[in-house]
């Protein structure tokens, strides 16, 4: 999660919503991403999507059943849908997203075999997000 936080900081420095994500297999990072929707002019360029694509390229597989995604903010419905199709083993989330997070659907959207862990470095992630949005308002 520390690497995901570092990537969120990179997004922050580039004026993007500060979200970072890494995909790990065993102890090895095989995919990294941070939000780049402004830079790439692409609404789908979320940290999770970029990390998933990198991991899939790394393993030459569309399925990632032995992998863990660490992400600093709860994925949106689009990203959770992509995670479903990858059959990701585990998703570890920093901060919850009460407005746009997938858990707002009120029903399971991740693959049934996916383990979900919430709150890892959640405070640090939330503080970075609050700092970013406060900066937009001033």
Buried (B, 14 or more C-beta within 10 A) or exposed (E): BEBBBBBBBBBBEEEBBBBBBBBBBEEEBBBBBBBBBEEEEEEEBBBBBBBBBBBBEBBEEEEBEBBBBBBBBBBBBBBBEBBBEBBBBBBBBBBBBEEEBBBEEEEEBBBEEBEBEBEBBBEBBBEBBEEBEEEEEE
